[in-house]
């Protein structure tokens, strides 16, 4: 019964909710209007993140970074597309949550083949990670689109920001917990179990995000991004999913063409199936430890300065 609920009913419910959200947008078309330019959009984002006092300097720096050259323009253009579909910021946030559950479902189902024959059954299941990796990257994009829509329509709200942050934390958890069922992080050939690493990364992400939320709540409005930001975490997850998926897909194609030829992938694909997700967890663990320490030092130092200025 549990297999039927999770394997069939659960994805159908998610699909149904997705369809309902898109249909609801049909009756909520926004009127044509002139929006701010992409540069104005980036500057407005910087102001909201405590950079108003050095806006031009930070803008010039951001235009040189991948976030300013790639990510921000993508979310800006994506927001315009979703606006044409009649979707509000909150509805886009709900889509992000639904897609995160799709990723969780897909990984749990795909990992059922992780321990099967490496040159026949595993590649079929492992190939799913190509689509899952692309979906992970897509959630990273729409994670910024909800806020971009609110910015373009000038309807930014505290309730919307709260909802977005809560959904992000749920999404962070789902994208790590999905590796635990079916022993994805257990290296049985070595008798090692690294499941604890996924739980540790979840804890570090929550600590990191809590520290940032708390220092903003105490009046420290200027934020200083570090490598452990959510977009970096999304890129890491998507990258390793794609590595695992493309390797599996290559073996699958080889098997379909000539089963005996799969021997050429013995070393590379065996290594990927054994180490790929573990290296992903180790990389994320290192990034989150460093970023948490950096953010803690920055927040504490700035809050101490605020205390001293208050005393004066």
ZADO-1210 file (C-alpha; in nm, 4 decimals, padded with zeros to 6 digits):
<atoms>
<atom x="00.0000" y="00.0000" z="00.0000" code="UNK" pos="1"/>
<atom x="00.2819" y="00.2415" z="00.0919" code="UNK" pos="2"/>
<atom x="00.4501" y="00.1737" z="-00.2435" code="UNK" pos="3"/>
<atom x="00.1306" y="00.2631" z="-00.4283" code="UNK" pos="4"/>
<atom x="00.0812" y="00.5843" z="-00.2280" code="UNK" pos="5"/>
<atom x="00.4373" y="00.7067" z="-00.2787" code="UNK" pos="6"/>
<atom x="00.5058" y="00.5573" z="-00.6194" code="UNK" pos="7"/>
<atom x="00.1802" y="00.6515" z="-00.7961" code="UNK" pos="8"/>
<atom x="-00.0540" y="00.8733" z="-00.5920" code="UNK" pos="9"/>
<atom x="00.2137" y="01.1122" z="-00.4605" code="UNK" pos="10"/>
<atom x="00.3491" y="01.2215" z="-00.8038" code="UNK" pos="11"/>
<atom x="-00.0049" y="01.2459" z="-00.9435" code="UNK" pos="12"/>
<atom x="-00.1004" y="01.4825" z="-00.6610" code="UNK" pos="13"/>
<atom x="00.2091" y="01.6941" z="-00.7307" code="UNK" pos="14"/>
<atom x="00.1286" y="01.7005" z="-01.1006" code="UNK" pos="15"/>
<atom x="-00.2317" y="01.7974" z="-01.0265" code="UNK" pos="16"/>
<atom x="-00.1221" y="02.0857" z="-00.8040" code="UNK" pos="17"/>
<atom x="00.1146" y="02.2093" z="-01.0743" code="UNK" pos="18"/>
<atom x="-00.1635" y="02.2097" z="-01.3331" code="UNK" pos="19"/>
<atom x="-00.4002" y="02.3908" z="-01.0939" code="UNK" pos="20"/>
<atom x="-00.1446" y="02.6681" z="-01.0342" code="UNK" pos="21"/>
<atom x="-00.0881" y="02.7261" z="-01.4058" code="UNK" pos="22"/>
<atom x="-00.4621" y="02.7173" z="-01.4798" code="UNK" pos="23"/>
<atom x="-00.5269" y="02.9693" z="-01.2028" code="UNK" pos="24"/>
<atom x="-00.2930" y="03.2089" z="-01.3803" code="UNK" pos="25"/>
<atom x="-00.5156" y="03.2125" z="-01.6885" code="UNK" pos="26"/>
<atom x="-00.7737" y="03.4200" z="-01.5030" code="UNK" pos="27"/>
<atom x="-00.5121" y="03.6513" z="-01.3519" code="UNK" pos="28"/>
<atom x="-00.3481" y="03.8119" z="-01.6518" code="UNK" pos="29"/>
<atom x="-00.1491" y="04.1229" z="-01.5619" code="UNK" pos="30"/>
<atom x="-00.2010" y="04.4283" z="-01.7836" code="UNK" pos="31"/>
<atom x="00.0819" y="04.5307" z="-02.0156" code="UNK" pos="32"/>
<atom x="00.3088" y="04.7845" z="-01.8495" code="UNK" pos="33"/>
<atom x="00.6554" y="04.9319" z="-01.8695" code="UNK" pos="34"/>
<atom x="00.8946" y="04.7599" z="-01.6268" code="UNK" pos="35"/>
<atom x="01.2217" y="04.8797" z="-01.4836" code="UNK" pos="36"/>
<atom x="01.5330" y="04.7858" z="-01.6811" code="UNK" pos="37"/>
<atom x="01.7543" y="04.4961" z="-01.5786" code="UNK" pos="38"/>
<atom x="02.0155" y="04.7376" z="-01.4389" code="UNK" pos="39"/>
<atom x="01.7479" y="04.9172" z="-01.2356" code="UNK" pos="40"/>
<atom x="01.6270" y="04.5766" z="-01.1202" code="UNK" pos="41"/>
<atom x="01.9755" y="04.4839" z="-00.9936" code="UNK" pos="42"/>
<atom x="02.0197" y="04.8183" z="-00.8184" code="UNK" pos="43"/>
<atom x="01.6823" y="04.7820" z="-00.6478" code="UNK" pos="44"/>
<atom x="01.7896" y="04.4359" z="-00.5278" code="UNK" pos="45"/>
<atom x="02.1133" y="04.5805" z="-00.3896" code="UNK" pos="46"/>
<atom x="01.9221" y="04.8511" z="-00.2017" code="UNK" pos="47"/>
<atom x="01.7053" y="04.5877" z="-00.0364" code="UNK" pos="48"/>
<atom x="02.0192" y="04.4055" z="00.0731" code="UNK" pos="49"/>
<atom x="02.1714" y="04.6997" z="00.2569" code="UNK" pos="50"/>
<atom x="02.3964" y="04.8308" z="-00.0203" code="UNK" pos="51"/>
<atom x="02.2296" y="05.1696" z="-00.0761" code="UNK" pos="52"/>
<atom x="02.5217" y="05.3600" z="00.0794" code="UNK" pos="53"/>
<atom x="02.7652" y="05.2217" z="-00.1804" code="UNK" pos="54"/>
<atom x="02.5231" y="05.1377" z="-00.4589" code="UNK" pos="55"/>
<atom x="02.7304" y="05.2271" z="-00.7667" code="UNK" pos="56"/>
<atom x="03.0384" y="05.0485" z="-00.6339" code="UNK" pos="57"/>
<atom x="02.8460" y="04.7305" z="-00.5554" code="UNK" pos="58"/>
<atom x="02.6575" y="04.7498" z="-00.8848" code="UNK" pos="59"/>
<atom x="02.9816" y="04.7750" z="-01.0832" code="UNK" pos="60"/>
<atom x="03.1204" y="04.4772" z="-00.8892" code="UNK" pos="61"/>
<atom x="02.8058" y="04.2700" z="-00.9355" code="UNK" pos="62"/>
<atom x="02.8051" y="04.3284" z="-01.3102" code="UNK" pos="63"/>
<atom x="03.1410" y="04.1488" z="-01.3211" code="UNK" pos="64"/>
<atom x="03.0232" y="03.8518" z="-01.1141" code="UNK" pos="65"/>
<atom x="02.8282" y="03.5494" z="-01.2451" code="UNK" pos="66"/>
<atom x="02.5305" y="03.6569" z="-01.0326" code="UNK" pos="67"/>
<atom x="02.5111" y="03.9944" z="-01.2074" code="UNK" pos="68"/>
<atom x="02.6009" y="03.8735" z="-01.5556" code="UNK" pos="69"/>
<atom x="02.3984" y="03.5530" z="-01.5615" code="UNK" pos="70"/>
<atom x="02.1684" y="03.4821" z="-01.2668" code="UNK" pos="71"/>
<atom x="02.0045" y="03.8227" z="-01.2188" code="UNK" pos="72"/>
<atom x="01.9295" y="03.8735" z="-01.5924" code="UNK" pos="73"/>
<atom x="01.7822" y="03.5216" z="-01.6083" code="UNK" pos="74"/>
<atom x="01.5507" y="03.5846" z="-01.3125" code="UNK" pos="75"/>
<atom x="01.4584" y="03.9252" z="-01.4583" code="UNK" pos="76"/>
<atom x="01.3590" y="03.7741" z="-01.7934" code="UNK" pos="77"/>
<atom x="01.2000" y="03.4733" z="-01.6233" code="UNK" pos="78"/>
<atom x="00.9838" y="03.7027" z="-01.4127" code="UNK" pos="79"/>
<atom x="00.8486" y="03.8647" z="-01.7291" code="UNK" pos="80"/>
<atom x="00.7614" y="03.5216" z="-01.8716" code="UNK" pos="81"/>
<atom x="00.5817" y="03.4110" z="-01.5559" code="UNK" pos="82"/>
<atom x="00.3969" y="03.7436" z="-01.5462" code="UNK" pos="83"/>
<atom x="00.2606" y="03.6685" z="-01.8935" code="UNK" pos="84"/>
<atom x="00.1326" y="03.3393" z="-01.7481" code="UNK" pos="85"/>
<atom x="-00.0514" y="03.5376" z="-01.4817" code="UNK" pos="86"/>
<atom x="00.1429" y="03.3889" z="-01.1890" code="UNK" pos="87"/>
<atom x="00.1875" y="03.5840" z="-00.8672" code="UNK" pos="88"/>
<atom x="00.5078" y="03.5699" z="-00.6568" code="UNK" pos="89"/>
<atom x="00.3452" y="03.3338" z="-00.4042" code="UNK" pos="90"/>
<atom x="00.2262" y="03.0963" z="-00.6771" code="UNK" pos="91"/>
<atom x="00.5802" y="03.0787" z="-00.8149" code="UNK" pos="92"/>
<atom x="00.7028" y="03.0017" z="-00.4615" code="UNK" pos="93"/>
<atom x="00.4506" y="02.7172" z="-00.4416" code="UNK" pos="94"/>
<atom x="00.5788" y="02.5845" z="-00.7759" code="UNK" pos="95"/>
<atom x="00.9286" y="02.5853" z="-00.6289" code="UNK" pos="96"/>
<atom x="00.8036" y="02.3765" z="-00.3369" code="UNK" pos="97"/>
<atom x="00.6189" y="02.1320" z="-00.5639" code="UNK" pos="98"/>
<atom x="00.9230" y="02.0865" z="-00.7888" code="UNK" pos="99"/>
<atom x="01.1373" y="02.0237" z="-00.4797" code="UNK" pos="100"/>
<atom x="00.9002" y="01.7423" z="-00.3820" code="UNK" pos="101"/>
<atom x="00.9263" y="01.6112" z="-00.7396" code="UNK" pos="102"/>
<atom x="01.3052" y="01.6032" z="-00.6991" code="UNK" pos="103"/>
<atom x="01.2717" y="01.4235" z="-00.3664" code="UNK" pos="104"/>
<atom x="01.0353" y="01.1694" z="-00.5233" code="UNK" pos="105"/>
<atom x="01.2527" y="01.1234" z="-00.8325" code="UNK" pos="106"/>
<atom x="01.5740" y="01.0669" z="-00.6368" code="UNK" pos="107"/>
<atom x="01.4116" y="00.8167" z="-00.3989" code="UNK" pos="108"/>
<atom x="01.2725" y="00.6228" z="-00.6961" code="UNK" pos="109"/>
<atom x="01.5977" y="00.6424" z="-00.8932" code="UNK" pos="110"/>
<atom x="01.8120" y="00.5246" z="-00.6034" code="UNK" pos="111"/>
<atom x="01.6215" y="00.1966" z="-00.6020" code="UNK" pos="112"/>
<atom x="01.8496" y="00.1017" z="-00.8901" code="UNK" pos="113"/>
<atom x="02.1689" y="00.2292" z="-00.7295" code="UNK" pos="114"/>
<atom x="02.2732" y="-00.1124" z="-00.6007" code="UNK" pos="115"/>
<atom x="02.1493" y="-00.3126" z="-00.9033" code="UNK" pos="116"/>
<atom x="02.3714" y="-00.4481" z="-01.1785" code="UNK" pos="117"/>
<atom x="02.6020" y="-00.1645" z="-01.2769" code="UNK" pos="118"/>
<atom x="02.5964" y="-00.2393" z="-01.6494" code="UNK" pos="119"/>
<atom x="02.2302" y="-00.3119" z="-01.7123" code="UNK" pos="120"/>
<atom x="01.9725" y="-00.2079" z="-01.4513" code="UNK" pos="121"/>
<atom x="02.1579" y="00.0721" z="-01.2706" code="UNK" pos="122"/>
<atom x="02.2121" y="00.2828" z="-01.5858" code="UNK" pos="123"/>
<atom x="01.8364" y="00.2839" z="-01.6532" code="UNK" pos="124"/>
<atom x="01.7597" y="00.4270" z="-01.3084" code="UNK" pos="125"/>
<atom x="02.0714" y="00.6431" z="-01.2966" code="UNK" pos="126"/>
<atom x="01.9828" y="00.8156" z="-01.6230" code="UNK" pos="127"/>
<atom x="01.6883" y="00.9777" z="-01.4463" code="UNK" pos="128"/>
<atom x="01.9390" y="01.2019" z="-01.2718" code="UNK" pos="129"/>
<atom x="01.9890" y="01.3963" z="-01.5944" code="UNK" pos="130"/>
<atom x="01.6311" y="01.5249" z="-01.5750" code="UNK" pos="131"/>
<atom x="01.6516" y="01.5590" z="-01.1965" code="UNK" pos="132"/>
<atom x="01.9708" y="01.7658" z="-01.2249" code="UNK" pos="133"/>
<atom x="01.8066" y="01.9981" z="-01.4774" code="UNK" pos="134"/>
<atom x="01.5024" y="02.0291" z="-01.2495" code="UNK" pos="135"/>
<atom x="01.7307" y="02.1200" z="-00.9578" code="UNK" pos="136"/>
<atom x="01.8860" y="02.3999" z="-01.1644" code="UNK" pos="137"/>
<atom x="01.5398" y="02.5156" z="-01.2710" code="UNK" pos="138"/>
<atom x="01.4253" y="02.5414" z="-00.9084" code="UNK" pos="139"/>
<atom x="01.7301" y="02.7591" z="-00.8450" code="UNK" pos="140"/>
<atom x="01.6102" y="02.9941" z="-01.1170" code="UNK" pos="141"/>
<atom x="01.2469" y="03.0154" z="-01.0091" code="UNK" pos="142"/>
<atom x="01.3671" y="03.0651" z="-00.6517" code="UNK" pos="143"/>
<atom x="01.4719" y="03.4111" z="-00.7686" code="UNK" pos="144"/>
<atom x="01.1796" y="03.4653" z="-01.0037" code="UNK" pos="145"/>
<atom x="00.9175" y="03.4954" z="-00.7288" code="UNK" pos="146"/>
<atom x="01.1075" y="03.7839" z="-00.5732" code="UNK" pos="147"/>
<atom x="01.1741" y="03.9322" z="-00.9172" code="UNK" pos="148"/>
<atom x="00.8014" y="03.9393" z="-00.9961" code="UNK" pos="149"/>
<atom x="00.7304" y="04.1179" z="-00.6689" code="UNK" pos="150"/>
<atom x="01.0079" y="04.3664" z="-00.7492" code="UNK" pos="151"/>
<atom x="00.8837" y="04.4365" z="-01.1030" code="UNK" pos="152"/>
<atom x="00.5258" y="04.4862" z="-00.9843" code="UNK" pos="153"/>
<atom x="00.6415" y="04.6788" z="-00.6758" code="UNK" pos="154"/>
<atom x="00.4413" y="04.4502" z="-00.4482" code="UNK" pos="155"/>
<atom x="00.7239" y="04.3332" z="-00.2218" code="UNK" pos="156"/>
<atom x="00.5818" y="04.2169" z="00.1108" code="UNK" pos="157"/>
<atom x="00.7077" y="04.0790" z="00.4393" code="UNK" pos="158"/>
<atom x="00.4635" y="03.7879" z="00.4197" code="UNK" pos="159"/>
<atom x="00.5938" y="03.6957" z="00.0721" code="UNK" pos="160"/>
<atom x="00.9538" y="03.7123" z="00.1911" code="UNK" pos="161"/>
<atom x="00.8680" y="03.4942" z="00.4904" code="UNK" pos="162"/>
<atom x="00.6923" y="03.2377" z="00.2698" code="UNK" pos="163"/>
<atom x="00.9850" y="03.2272" z="00.0278" code="UNK" pos="164"/>
<atom x="01.2353" y="03.1678" z="00.3093" code="UNK" pos="165"/>
<atom x="01.0283" y="02.8897" z="00.4657" code="UNK" pos="166"/>
<atom x="00.9889" y="02.7136" z="00.1292" code="UNK" pos="167"/>
<atom x="01.3634" y="02.7475" z="00.0664" code="UNK" pos="168"/>
<atom x="01.4399" y="02.5678" z="00.3934" code="UNK" pos="169"/>
<atom x="01.1943" y="02.2886" z="00.3105" code="UNK" pos="170"/>
<atom x="01.3533" y="02.2600" z="-00.0335" code="UNK" pos="171"/>
<atom x="01.7052" y="02.2521" z="00.1145" code="UNK" pos="172"/>
<atom x="01.6012" y="01.9654" z="00.3401" code="UNK" pos="173"/>
<atom x="01.4258" y="01.7653" z="00.0673" code="UNK" pos="174"/>
<atom x="01.7248" y="01.7839" z="-00.1675" code="UNK" pos="175"/>
<atom x="01.9512" y="01.6295" z="00.0954" code="UNK" pos="176"/>
<atom x="01.7152" y="01.3884" z="00.2705" code="UNK" pos="177"/>
<atom x="01.6338" y="01.2273" z="-00.0667" code="UNK" pos="178"/>
<atom x="01.9809" y="01.0684" z="-00.0681" code="UNK" pos="179"/>
<atom x="01.9221" y="00.8791" z="00.2565" code="UNK" pos="180"/>
<atom x="01.6613" y="00.6156" z="00.1546" code="UNK" pos="181"/>
<atom x="01.8076" y="00.3139" z="-00.0268" code="UNK" pos="182"/>
<atom x="02.1510" y="00.3754" z="00.1281" code="UNK" pos="183"/>
<atom x="02.2862" y="00.6117" z="-00.1381" code="UNK" pos="184"/>
<atom x="02.5564" y="00.7322" z="00.1030" code="UNK" pos="185"/>
<atom x="02.6498" y="00.3860" z="00.2291" code="UNK" pos="186"/>
<atom x="02.9674" y="00.2442" z="00.0749" code="UNK" pos="187"/>
<atom x="02.8956" y="-00.1192" z="00.1480" code="UNK" pos="188"/>
<atom x="03.2080" y="-00.2335" z="-00.0370" code="UNK" pos="189"/>
<atom x="03.4131" y="-00.0546" z="00.2299" code="UNK" pos="190"/>
<atom x="03.1690" y="-00.1038" z="00.5165" code="UNK" pos="191"/>
<atom x="03.1254" y="00.2717" z="00.5586" code="UNK" pos="192"/>
<atom x="02.8090" y="00.4734" z="00.6212" code="UNK" pos="193"/>
<atom x="02.8180" y="00.8472" z="00.5466" code="UNK" pos="194"/>
<atom x="02.4487" y="00.9160" z="00.6037" code="UNK" pos="195"/>
<atom x="02.5469" y="01.1387" z="00.8962" code="UNK" pos="196"/>
<atom x="02.7054" y="01.3803" z="00.6472" code="UNK" pos="197"/>
<atom x="02.3709" y="01.4603" z="00.4834" code="UNK" pos="198"/>
<atom x="02.2165" y="01.5356" z="00.8231" code="UNK" pos="199"/>
<atom x="02.5188" y="01.7485" z="00.9165" code="UNK" pos="200"/>
<atom x="02.4848" y="01.9516" z="00.5969" code="UNK" pos="201"/>
<atom x="02.1164" y="02.0098" z="00.6702" code="UNK" pos="202"/>
<atom x="02.2103" y="02.1349" z="01.0179" code="UNK" pos="203"/>
<atom x="02.4813" y="02.3667" z="00.8831" code="UNK" pos="204"/>
<atom x="02.2472" y="02.5122" z="00.6208" code="UNK" pos="205"/>
<atom x="01.9879" y="02.5862" z="00.8891" code="UNK" pos="206"/>
<atom x="02.2521" y="02.7429" z="01.1162" code="UNK" pos="207"/>
<atom x="02.3847" y="02.9556" z="00.8299" code="UNK" pos="208"/>
<atom x="02.0423" y="03.0794" z="00.7259" code="UNK" pos="209"/>
<atom x="01.9347" y="03.1350" z="01.0871" code="UNK" pos="210"/>
<atom x="02.2407" y="03.3490" z="01.1611" code="UNK" pos="211"/>
<atom x="02.1691" y="03.5687" z="00.8614" code="UNK" pos="212"/>
<atom x="01.7995" y="03.6015" z="00.9475" code="UNK" pos="213"/>
<atom x="01.8826" y="03.6763" z="01.3116" code="UNK" pos="214"/>
<atom x="02.1380" y="03.9468" z="01.2423" code="UNK" pos="215"/>
<atom x="01.8896" y="04.1160" z="01.0081" code="UNK" pos="216"/>
<atom x="01.6301" y="04.0939" z="01.2848" code="UNK" pos="217"/>
<atom x="01.8717" y="04.2702" z="01.5208" code="UNK" pos="218"/>
<atom x="01.9050" y="04.5633" z="01.2825" code="UNK" pos="219"/>
<atom x="02.2084" y="04.4654" z="01.0737" code="UNK" pos="220"/>
<atom x="02.0573" y="04.5252" z="00.7313" code="UNK" pos="221"/>
<atom x="02.3749" y="04.5009" z="00.5247" code="UNK" pos="222"/>
<atom x="02.4270" y="04.1418" z="00.4137" code="UNK" pos="223"/>
<atom x="02.7531" y="03.9983" z="00.2929" code="UNK" pos="224"/>
<atom x="02.7112" y="03.6930" z="00.0672" code="UNK" pos="225"/>
<atom x="02.9504" y="03.4011" z="00.0978" code="UNK" pos="226"/>
<atom x="03.0081" y="03.0966" z="-00.1162" code="UNK" pos="227"/>
<atom x="02.7533" y="02.8966" z="00.0849" code="UNK" pos="228"/>
<atom x="02.4553" y="03.0917" z="-00.0521" code="UNK" pos="229"/>
<atom x="02.1612" y="02.8897" z="-00.1801" code="UNK" pos="230"/>
<atom x="02.2432" y="02.9446" z="-00.5475" code="UNK" pos="231"/>
<atom x="02.5849" y="02.7831" z="-00.4886" code="UNK" pos="232"/>
<atom x="02.4215" y="02.4887" z="-00.3134" code="UNK" pos="233"/>
<atom x="02.1803" y="02.4474" z="-00.6046" code="UNK" pos="234"/>
<atom x="02.4702" y="02.4523" z="-00.8526" code="UNK" pos="235"/>
<atom x="02.6559" y="02.1848" z="-00.6552" code="UNK" pos="236"/>
<atom x="02.3511" y="01.9575" z="-00.6310" code="UNK" pos="237"/>
<atom x="02.2636" y="02.0026" z="-00.9983" code="UNK" pos="238"/>
<atom x="02.6223" y="01.9418" z="-01.1110" code="UNK" pos="239"/>
<atom x="02.6655" y="01.6123" z="-00.9258" code="UNK" pos="240"/>
<atom x="02.3206" y="01.4919" z="-01.0283" code="UNK" pos="241"/>
<atom x="02.4143" y="01.5589" z="-01.3916" code="UNK" pos="242"/>
<atom x="02.7516" y="01.3837" z="-01.3563" code="UNK" pos="243"/>
<atom x="02.5827" y="01.0753" z="-01.2155" code="UNK" pos="244"/>
<atom x="02.3046" y="01.0934" z="-01.4734" code="UNK" pos="245"/>
<atom x="02.5176" y="01.1453" z="-01.7832" code="UNK" pos="246"/>
<atom x="02.7552" y="00.8660" z="-01.6811" code="UNK" pos="247"/>
<atom x="02.4603" y="00.6311" z="-01.6342" code="UNK" pos="248"/>
<atom x="02.3028" y="00.7428" z="-01.9625" code="UNK" pos="249"/>
<atom x="02.6301" y="00.6802" z="-02.1480" code="UNK" pos="250"/>
<atom x="02.6467" y="00.3269" z="-02.0094" code="UNK" pos="251"/>
<atom x="02.2787" y="00.2727" z="-02.0938" code="UNK" pos="252"/>
<atom x="02.3321" y="00.3735" z="-02.4572" code="UNK" pos="253"/>
<atom x="02.6379" y="00.1512" z="-02.4787" code="UNK" pos="254"/>
<atom x="02.4429" y="-00.1398" z="-02.3309" code="UNK" pos="255"/>
<atom x="02.1577" y="-00.0925" z="-02.5787" code="UNK" pos="256"/>
<atom x="02.3991" y="-00.0844" z="-02.8736" code="UNK" pos="257"/>
<atom x="02.6378" y="-00.3571" z="-02.7613" code="UNK" pos="258"/>
<atom x="02.6080" y="-00.5082" z="-02.4100" code="UNK" pos="259"/>
<atom x="02.9599" y="-00.6485" z="-02.4220" code="UNK" pos="260"/>
<atom x="03.1071" y="-00.3044" z="-02.4883" code="UNK" pos="261"/>
<atom x="03.0033" y="-00.1712" z="-02.1462" code="UNK" pos="262"/>
<atom x="03.3315" y="-00.3055" z="-02.0101" code="UNK" pos="263"/>
<atom x="03.5015" y="00.0137" z="-02.1329" code="UNK" pos="264"/>
<atom x="03.3150" y="00.2033" z="-01.8583" code="UNK" pos="265"/>
<atom x="03.4174" y="-00.0351" z="-01.5780" code="UNK" pos="266"/>
<atom x="03.6583" y="00.1988" z="-01.4009" code="UNK" pos="267"/>
<atom x="03.4920" y="00.5362" z="-01.4631" code="UNK" pos="268"/>
<atom x="03.1288" y="00.4454" z="-01.4025" code="UNK" pos="269"/>
<atom x="03.2054" y="00.2246" z="-01.1032" code="UNK" pos="270"/>
<atom x="03.3943" y="00.5148" z="-00.9507" code="UNK" pos="271"/>
<atom x="03.1075" y="00.7537" z="-01.0181" code="UNK" pos="272"/>
<atom x="02.8417" y="00.5282" z="-00.8664" code="UNK" pos="273"/>
<atom x="03.0545" y="00.4730" z="-00.5566" code="UNK" pos="274"/>
<atom x="03.1976" y="00.8188" z="-00.4978" code="UNK" pos="275"/>
<atom x="02.9904" y="01.0820" z="-00.6822" code="UNK" pos="276"/>
<atom x="02.7291" y="01.1590" z="-00.4159" code="UNK" pos="277"/>
<atom x="02.9813" y="01.1243" z="-00.1348" code="UNK" pos="278"/>
<atom x="03.2134" y="01.3800" z="-00.2972" code="UNK" pos="279"/>
<atom x="02.9078" y="01.6027" z="-00.3386" code="UNK" pos="280"/>
<atom x="02.8376" y="01.5801" z="00.0364" code="UNK" pos="281"/>
<atom x="03.2025" y="01.6374" z="00.1274" code="UNK" pos="282"/>
<atom x="03.2192" y="01.9452" z="-00.0998" code="UNK" pos="283"/>
<atom x="02.8994" y="02.0860" z="00.0469" code="UNK" pos="284"/>
<atom x="03.0181" y="02.0146" z="00.4016" code="UNK" pos="285"/>
<atom x="03.3436" y="02.2059" z="00.3467" code="UNK" pos="286"/>
<atom x="03.1666" y="02.5009" z="00.1863" code="UNK" pos="287"/>
<atom x="02.9052" y="02.5257" z="00.4616" code="UNK" pos="288"/>
<atom x="03.1625" y="02.5014" z="00.7425" code="UNK" pos="289"/>
<atom x="03.3747" y="02.7809" z="00.5924" code="UNK" pos="290"/>
<atom x="03.0742" y="02.9991" z="00.5061" code="UNK" pos="291"/>
<atom x="02.9151" y="02.9546" z="00.8499" code="UNK" pos="292"/>
<atom x="03.2377" y="03.0586" z="01.0222" code="UNK" pos="293"/>
<atom x="03.2792" y="03.3601" z="00.7907" code="UNK" pos="294"/>
<atom x="02.9206" y="03.4743" z="00.8400" code="UNK" pos="295"/>
<atom x="02.9424" y="03.4257" z="01.2163" code="UNK" pos="296"/>
<atom x="03.2572" y="03.6376" z="01.2383" code="UNK" pos="297"/>
<atom x="03.1119" y="03.9101" z="01.0149" code="UNK" pos="298"/>
<atom x="02.7771" y="03.9261" z="01.1952" code="UNK" pos="299"/>
<atom x="02.9279" y="03.9238" z="01.5427" code="UNK" pos="300"/>
<atom x="03.1845" y="04.1927" z="01.4530" code="UNK" pos="301"/>
<atom x="02.9245" y="04.4217" z="01.2967" code="UNK" pos="302"/>
<atom x="02.6783" y="04.3742" z="01.5825" code="UNK" pos="303"/>
<atom x="02.9563" y="04.4565" z="01.8323" code="UNK" pos="304"/>
<atom x="03.0215" y="04.7799" z="01.6428" code="UNK" pos="305"/>
<atom x="02.6503" y="04.8605" z="01.6609" code="UNK" pos="306"/>
<atom x="02.6628" y="04.8006" z="02.0380" code="UNK" pos="307"/>
<atom x="02.9635" y="05.0339" z="02.0732" code="UNK" pos="308"/>
<atom x="02.8057" y="05.3079" z="01.8609" code="UNK" pos="309"/>
<atom x="02.4884" y="05.2830" z="02.0671" code="UNK" pos="310"/>
<atom x="02.6926" y="05.3298" z="02.3813" code="UNK" pos="311"/>
<atom x="02.8458" y="05.6460" z="02.2445" code="UNK" pos="312"/>
</atoms>
